[in-house]
Amino acid sequence: MAGPIYFAIGDVHGEAKKLRQLHGAILDRIAFENLPARIVHLGDYVDRGPNSRGVIDRIMKLEDRFAG
């Protein structure tokens, strides 16, 4: 069996709405493929964009959802 599919997301810069849309697309693909997968967040989460707090909250919520 092949290893997991990795999705790397970098430099979100406070764009919580765009991150939500991207997470949705990735989760849909994971469900469709029915294979193990990992989402890795890299780079800058905050600054510049309109909702840095929303980005942090979203990533923490995703981690809680898949903990364990």
C-alpha positions as CSV (number, residue, x, y, z in Angstrom):
1,M,0.0,0.0,0.0
2,A,1.3,3.4,-0.9
3,G,2.0,6.0,1.8
4,P,-0.3,8.9,2.5
5,I,-1.0,11.8,0.1
6,Y,0.5,15.1,1.4
7,F,-1.1,18.4,0.9
8,A,1.2,21.4,1.7
9,I,-0.3,24.8,2.3
10,G,2.0,27.8,2.6
11,D,1.8,31.5,3.4
12,V,-1.8,31.9,4.2
13,H,-1.2,35.5,5.5
14,G,-4.5,35.9,7.4
15,E,-6.8,34.8,4.6
16,A,-9.1,32.7,6.6
17,K,-11.9,32.6,4.0
18,K,-9.5,31.3,1.3
19,L,-8.1,28.8,3.7
20,R,-11.6,27.5,4.5
21,Q,-12.2,27.1,0.8
22,L,-8.9,25.3,0.3
23,H,-9.5,23.0,3.2
24,G,-12.9,22.1,1.8
25,A,-11.5,21.2,-1.5
26,I,-8.7,19.1,0.1
27,L,-11.2,17.3,2.4
28,D,-13.4,16.6,-0.6
29,R,-10.5,15.1,-2.5
30,I,-9.4,13.0,0.5
31,A,-13.0,11.6,0.9
32,F,-13.2,10.9,-2.9
33,E,-9.8,9.2,-3.0
34,N,-10.4,7.3,0.2
35,L,-6.7,7.1,0.9
36,P,-4.7,8.2,3.9
37,A,-3.7,11.9,3.7
38,R,-1.9,14.6,5.6
39,I,-2.3,18.3,5.5
40,V,0.8,20.3,6.3
41,H,0.7,24.0,6.9
42,L,3.9,25.9,6.2
43,G,5.0,29.5,6.1
44,D,3.2,32.6,7.4
45,Y,-0.2,32.1,9.0
46,V,-0.8,35.6,10.0
47,D,-0.3,39.3,9.0
48,R,-1.4,41.3,6.0
49,G,-4.8,39.6,5.5
50,P,-8.1,40.5,7.1
51,N,-8.5,37.6,9.6
52,S,-5.3,36.3,11.1
53,R,-7.2,35.0,14.2
54,G,-9.6,33.1,11.9
55,V,-6.7,31.3,10.3
56,I,-5.3,30.2,13.6
57,D,-8.8,29.1,14.8
58,R,-9.4,27.2,11.6
59,I,-6.0,25.3,11.7
60,M,-6.6,24.4,15.4
61,K,-10.1,23.2,14.6
62,L,-8.8,21.0,11.8
63,E,-6.1,19.5,14.1
64,D,-8.7,18.8,16.8
65,R,-10.9,17.1,14.2
66,F,-8.2,14.7,13.1
67,A,-6.3,14.3,16.4
68,G,-5.3,10.7,17.1
